[in-house]
Amino acid sequence: MTDRTGFTLVLQSNSKKVYTYPKDFHLGFYVETKSDVDQFYTKLVEANIPTENEPGIVRNGYTLYFTALGGILFEVTCFSL
């Protein structure tokens, strides 16, 4: 996964190992605006990727959660409300 600023995240599966993530493990990404969160949500919906809920206020941020890549929980949040 690569963003507009050049950040790249590579997640790789290794069939020889079984990974167990700690309870509540997730990868979070902070974005600048609520519109960024909404646009990301729209892309997920268009790609038929299920989300936990629609974006909403969670712990003082506008947040979206979804699970992908074999069960990893992702968070996309904007704190500029």
Sequence and secondary structure as in RCSB ss.txt:
>XXXX:A:sequence
MTDRTGFTLVLQSNSKKVYTYPKDFHLGFYVETKSDVDQFYTKLVEANIPTENEPGIVRNGYTLYFTALGGILFE
VTCFSL
>XXXX:A:secstr
 B TTS B      TT      TT  EEEE S HHHHHHHHHHHHHTT  BSSSSEEETTEEEEEEEETTTEEEE
EEE   
